[in-house]
Amino acid sequence: MAIKEPGHSVADVMRTKAGIAAINGGYFTNEFTPAGLLRIDERTVSPKSDEAVLSGFIAIDATGKLTLRTRDDKLDDVTSARQSGPFIIDPGGNVGIKWGDKPAFARRSMIAATIDGYLALIATTDVSLFDLATCLHEHPDGFGLAHVERALNLDGGPSTALCMLGRNEPIVFSEKAPVRDVVVVLATGK
């Protein structure tokens, strides 16, 4: 995980860190401080939050393995973590979002984990969380996935951004507003 200074894009952070993919991270307060736990390389930048919406963590252990954990999971083995939420697919594979009378449509970003251990970074154009959760649950193959076991929402809206290496050049879904932290995926062995 990387914190970036305002003015740099997710794509710039991915290139600087020699990553193969990157997505915007968690939420920030109005004062631009991290909302919820932010731990980088065993250093806690911001404490854990008990806010209901911040129901999970992107957790990275000492071997570099990334997992999605719930607020109740232990984080003793975690060197880096970012609290976010909500889980739109609850651990176990059920839709974690309820339909609302006035759904909010916005750009979305999330990390999904499949039952067979694969992870996917997902960024969308305007969609409600309920519609996205339903699509992930009922049609995971549309995202190139098998059964989605859990999916954690990240800071979406204008912060939604995703970049990954393409064959000849990076594939970029650019943010529309400053992004304060970035999750960068490195190639195995880096």
N, C-alpha and C positions, 0 to 999 in steps of 0.2 A: 504494500500500500504506500501511497505517496501523497503528501500534502503539497499542493502547488500554490505558487503566488498567483494572485489575480492577473489576468492578461495572457495566460498560456492556455492553449487548448488541450483537450484530452489527447488528441493526436500528438501534440508536441511532447507531452509528458511520456507517452508510450515510446516515442523515438528516443527521448533523453535516457530513459531507463532500459533501452534495447528490448522492449517487450514485443510480444507477438499479438497482443490484444489489450484493450483498456476500455474501461467503462467508468462513468461518474460514480462517486461513492455515496455517502450518507448525507443526512440533513444537517443544516446549520441554523443557528439562532439569528435573530435580527441584528445581533452584534457581530455576526460572522464567526462565532465560536462553534465548535462541533456540538451537535445535539446528540447526546448519548455517548457511549464508550468509543473512544478512538485510542487504540494502542498500536504503536509502530515500533518494531524491533525491541520489544519488551519495555518500552517507555510509554507510560500512560499520559496521553495528551489531554484527555477529557474523561471524566468518570462515567460509569454505567448509569443509565436512566431507568426509572421505574414507570415511565410513560407507557400506557397500554399500546399505543401504536408502534412503539419501538420494540417489537416483539422478538427480534432475532439478531443474529450476528453473522457477519462474514468472518470466519476464523481461519487463521493460518498458523500451523504448528511449526516446530523447529525444522522439520523435513521439507517444508514448503507446501505441504498438502492443504488445500482450501476445502473447508466444509461450511455448511450452513447450520448454525446451532440456534436453539431456542433460548429465551431469557433464563430458563431454569437449568440449562446445561452448564456444567463446570467449564471454566476457561483456564484451568491451571496449566495445561500444556500448550497454551496459545501464546505465540510471540507477537502476532499482530492481529487486530480485530477492529471491526467497524460495526457499530450498532445501527440498525435500520429497521424498516418494517412498513407495513405489516407483512406477514406471510400471506400471500394471496393464494398459494397452495399450502395448506397446513402440513406439517410433518405427518406422514402416513398417506398423503396423496389426495385428501379431500379439499374441495374449494373452501378457502378460508375467508372469503369476502361475501357479505350479504348484499342482495340487490337493494337499491335505494330508490325512492321516488324521484329524486333529483340527482342522478349520477353525475359526477364530475368527469369531464372529458379533458384529457391532457396527454402530452407526450409521457411515456413511461419507460423506466429502465429497471431491470431486475436481474438476479442470478437465479437460475433454476438448476435443481439437482434431480437426476433420474434415479430410478430404483436400482439400476445397474452401475451407478457410480459416476456417470458422466455429468459434467457441468456445462451450462450454456449461459452466455451473456446475451441479454435480449434488450433491444431498444425499439420503441414503436412511435408512430405518429399518434395523434389524439385518439384515445380510447378510454373507457371507464375501467377501473380495476376489476369490477365484477365481470365485464365482458372478456377482458384479457384472461382472468382466472378460468372462466368457463372454457375459453378456447384452448388454453394450456391443458386443462383437465380432459376435455372431450376430444381434442384433435392435436395431441402432442406431435404427431407426425408432420403437421403443418409447420412445425418449428424444427424439424429434423431430429426429433427426440422420440424415445419410447415413453413409457409411463413416467410422468413427472411426480416425484415423491415429495418435493417441496420447492417453493419459489418465494424468494424474499424481494420485496419491493425496495428500490433505492430512491434517492432524491430525484424525482422526475420533473415534469414541467419543462421550463426553459433550460434546466441543467442537464436534461437527458442528452447523453453523448456516448458514442461507441466508435471505436476504431480497431481495425484488425489488419494484419498483413494480407495483402492479396497477392496474386501471382506476379504482377508487374509493378503494382503500386498499392499503397494502403487503401482500404475501403473505409470511408469516413461518414458517420452520421453526426454532424456537428451540433454542438450546444448553441443555444441562442442567448445564454446569459453566463456569467462567470461560474465556473465549477471550482469548488474549494478543495475537494479531495478526489483522488482517482485510484481505482483498483487496477493494477497492471499485472497481466499474465506474462510470465517469462517462460521461455522454452525450457524443457527438462534439462537439468544439468547446468543452468546458468545461475 
